[in-house]
């Protein structure tokens, strides 16, 4: 793990480094270990914070991040995780919650890493992932019950 990307739940909400940029990166803790070059590229010119939701409940991370966003008013929050992890998916959900409830002007971007490649994910995809009936309808329309 890089020291330039502290753990979200360990930082002081008023820490000076949080003022460095108006662009924030919220990254799954394993990304720096599993995909260090991708993580470093996305961390450039951003305040970076990492968290693993296998270790902490998403409500703890969401509350802490909400305080940081309210206090520092970043213009952008990019969420970077591995794809396929139910825990990492929650980071994307948290970011959409923040946009909706804390800072409506916050620009949120979502990127997942699958097989060593980053993929930009839409807000609609994150919202759909919360609703299994919607995913089932998409699979039914596709004519297959097999995963995409």
Secondary structure per residue as TSV (DSSP state, phi and psi in degrees):
chain	resnum	aa	ss	phi	psi
A	1	X	-	360.0	140.9
A	2	X	-	-84.7	144.2
A	3	X	T	-73.0	-13.7
A	4	X	T	-80.9	2.7
A	5	X	E	-136.6	81.4
A	6	X	E	-71.1	163.8
A	7	X	E	-73.6	128.1
A	8	X	G	-47.6	-48.2
A	9	X	G	-76.8	-7.1
A	10	X	G	-99.2	-9.0
A	11	X	S	-87.3	149.4
A	12	X	-	-76.1	129.3
A	13	X	T	-56.3	-31.0
A	14	X	T	-95.4	13.6
A	15	X	-	-57.9	139.1
A	16	X	G	-59.3	-37.0
A	17	X	G	-63.0	-22.1
A	18	X	G	-69.8	-13.9
A	19	X	G	-90.6	-5.9
A	20	X	S	-60.6	-43.1
A	21	X	-	-135.2	158.8
A	22	X	S	-96.3	9.7
A	23	X	E	-116.3	125.2
A	24	X	E	-113.3	148.8
A	25	X	E	-121.4	122.7
A	26	X	E	-107.0	118.8
A	27	X	E	-127.3	140.8
A	28	X	E	-63.5	135.4
A	29	X	T	-53.6	-35.6
A	30	X	T	-74.0	-15.3
A	31	X	H	-62.5	-40.5
A	32	X	H	-65.4	-28.8
A	33	X	H	-83.1	-42.1
A	34	X	H	-83.5	-32.9
A	35	X	-	-140.4	63.0
A	36	X	H	-60.5	-37.7
A	37	X	H	-68.4	-40.6
A	38	X	H	-64.9	-45.3
A	39	X	H	-59.6	-45.8
A	40	X	H	-63.1	-38.6
A	41	X	H	-63.2	-45.6
A	42	X	H	-73.3	-23.3
A	43	X	H	-77.7	-16.0
A	44	X	T	-58.5	132.0
A	45	X	T	58.6	28.8
A	46	X	S	-133.9	149.7
A	47	X	E	-75.0	123.6
A	48	X	E	-109.2	133.4
A	49	X	E	-135.6	138.8
A	50	X	E	-120.7	155.8
A	51	X	E	-159.2	149.5
A	52	X	-	-116.9	116.8
A	53	X	T	-83.9	7.2
A	54	X	T	-79.5	-23.1
A	55	X	T	-96.8	-37.3
A	56	X	S	-122.3	147.5
A	57	X	-	-69.9	144.3
A	58	X	H	-59.3	-29.4
A	59	X	H	-64.5	-35.0
A	60	X	H	-65.4	-45.9
A	61	X	H	-65.9	-41.2
A	62	X	H	-65.4	-41.8
A	63	X	H	-63.6	-45.1
A	64	X	H	-64.3	-46.0
A	65	X	H	-65.6	-35.8
A	66	X	H	-61.3	-41.3
A	67	X	H	-63.8	-43.2
A	68	X	H	-63.0	-45.4
A	69	X	H	-65.3	-42.9
A	70	X	H	-62.2	-42.8
A	71	X	H	-74.0	-41.1
A	72	X	H	-102.5	-11.1
A	73	X	-	46.3	57.3
A	74	X	-	-64.6	153.8
A	75	X	S	-83.8	-27.1
A	76	X	E	-140.2	141.3
A	77	X	E	-129.6	117.7
A	78	X	E	-106.3	129.7
A	79	X	E	-106.6	125.6
A	80	X	E	-124.2	119.5
A	81	X	E	-142.6	173.1
A	82	X	E	-80.5	153.5
A	83	X	T	-89.3	148.5
A	84	X	T	95.3	-9.8
A	85	X	-	-90.4	123.4
A	86	X	H	-63.9	-27.7
A	87	X	H	-72.3	-44.1
A	88	X	H	-65.9	-35.4
A	89	X	H	-54.3	-36.3
A	90	X	H	-62.5	-29.4
A	91	X	H	-63.9	-38.6
A	92	X	H	-67.8	-38.9
A	93	X	H	-63.5	-43.4
A	94	X	H	-56.7	-45.2
A	95	X	H	-61.6	-41.6
A	96	X	H	-67.1	-36.8
A	97	X	H	-60.7	-42.8
A	98	X	H	-61.8	-43.5
A	99	X	H	-60.0	-42.5
A	100	X	H	-74.1	-39.9
A	101	X	H	-107.5	-24.1
A	102	X	T	-110.7	-46.1
A	103	X	-	-145.3	94.3
A	104	X	T	-65.3	-21.7
A	105	X	T	-89.9	-1.1
A	106	X	-	-68.4	122.3
A	107	X	E	-83.4	122.3
A	108	X	E	-113.1	131.3
A	109	X	E	-121.9	147.1
A	110	X	E	-124.6	131.1
A	111	X	E	-136.1	133.4
A	112	X	E	-120.7	154.0
A	113	X	E	-111.7	124.0
A	114	X	E	-132.0	126.0
A	115	X	T	52.3	39.8
A	116	X	T	78.6	8.6
A	117	X	E	-122.7	134.8
A	118	X	E	-80.8	141.4
A	119	X	E	-128.7	129.0
A	120	X	E	-76.5	132.5
A	121	X	E	-116.2	137.3
A	122	X	-	-79.6	158.6
A	123	X	H	-57.6	-39.8
A	124	X	H	-61.9	-38.0
A	125	X	H	-65.2	-40.9
A	126	X	H	-64.9	-44.4
A	127	X	H	-64.7	-39.8
A	128	X	H	-64.9	-36.0
A	129	X	H	-61.3	-19.6
A	130	X	T	-81.3	-12.7
A	131	X	-	-124.2	97.2
A	132	X	H	-61.7	-32.1
A	133	X	H	-64.0	-34.8
A	134	X	H	-67.8	-39.7
A	135	X	H	-65.9	-40.2
A	136	X	H	-62.1	-41.6
A	137	X	H	-61.4	-41.2
A	138	X	H	-63.8	-41.1
A	139	X	H	-65.8	-40.3
A	140	X	H	-63.8	-41.6
A	141	X	H	-63.0	-32.4
A	142	X	H	-76.8	-15.9
A	143	X	T	79.6	24.2
A	144	X	-	-148.1	138.5
A	145	X	-	-93.5	1.1
A	146	X	S	-78.2	147.9
A	147	X	-	-59.0	151.8
A	148	X	-	-60.8	360.0
